[in-house]
Amino acid sequence: MPEDLKLPARQSGCCLSECLHEIRSSRVLLHRKSQHGRTCPQNNYGRIFKTNACPDAYSYAYDDATSTFTCSSASGKASGYIISFCG
């Protein structure tokens, strides 16, 4: 994992997304939602992960138009989904 994506040791195993890294590294405080690829375009990190480590991984919200699924609630508020990963 690239050093600049790693979070502090107390959050071991976690990393920043490309979008959060770009916002944090530019030192600009922005409150944006990534509702489409233009809001937070992919940089080289996603390409590196897909090319070198996990070619079938979904590394970026808009890296594969055939498997992207987005939804929003009728009120426009957070949908309240819980995503669980298991191995």
FENQUIWO-V748094 format. One record per residue. N is the residue number from 1. PHI is phi in radians with two decimals (NA if undefined). NEAR is the number of other ideal C-beta (glycine too) atoms within 12 Angstrom. Layout:
BEGIN
N_PHI_NEAR ; N_PHI_NEAR
END
This chain:
BEGIN
1_NA_18 ; 2_-1.04_19 ; 3_-0.95_10 ; 4_-1.31_17 ; 5_-1.67_25 ; 6_-1.22_17 ; 7_-1.67_18 ; 8_-0.95_10 ; 9_-0.96_8 ; 10_-1.14_8 ; 11_-1.96_11 ; 12_-0.86_10 ; 13_1.55_11 ; 14_-1.85_15 ; 15_-2.58_20 ; 16_-1.30_23 ; 17_-1.32_22 ; 18_-1.00_32 ; 19_-1.14_29 ; 20_-1.11_22 ; 21_-1.09_24 ; 22_-1.10_25 ; 23_-1.16_21 ; 24_-1.15_17 ; 25_-1.26_16 ; 26_-1.45_13 ; 27_1.01_8 ; 28_-1.87_10 ; 29_-1.54_8 ; 30_-2.23_15 ; 31_-2.07_8 ; 32_-2.21_15 ; 33_-1.82_16 ; 34_-1.47_23 ; 35_-1.59_16 ; 36_-2.76_15 ; 37_-1.02_19 ; 38_-1.26_12 ; 39_-1.16_19 ; 40_-2.52_25 ; 41_-1.18_19 ; 42_-1.17_25 ; 43_-2.01_25 ; 44_-1.23_19 ; 45_-1.05_31 ; 46_-1.06_31 ; 47_-1.12_20 ; 48_-1.09_20 ; 49_-1.06_25 ; 50_-1.21_20 ; 51_-1.36_15 ; 52_-1.68_15 ; 53_-2.06_15 ; 54_-2.36_14 ; 55_-1.08_15 ; 56_-1.66_12 ; 57_-1.28_18 ; 58_-1.74_20 ; 59_-1.72_28 ; 60_-2.65_26 ; 61_-0.98_26 ; 62_-2.22_24 ; 63_-1.47_25 ; 64_-2.59_18 ; 65_-1.08_13 ; 66_-1.38_8 ; 67_-2.16_14 ; 68_-1.37_16 ; 69_-2.25_14 ; 70_-2.22_17 ; 71_-2.70_12 ; 72_-2.49_14 ; 73_-1.38_11 ; 74_-1.08_7 ; 75_-1.47_8 ; 76_1.49_10 ; 77_-1.52_9 ; 78_-0.96_11 ; 79_-1.34_14 ; 80_1.41_10 ; 81_-1.33_11 ; 82_-2.02_7 ; 83_-1.90_9 ; 84_-2.02_6 ; 85_-1.93_8 ; 86_-2.39_4 ; 87_-2.09_3
END
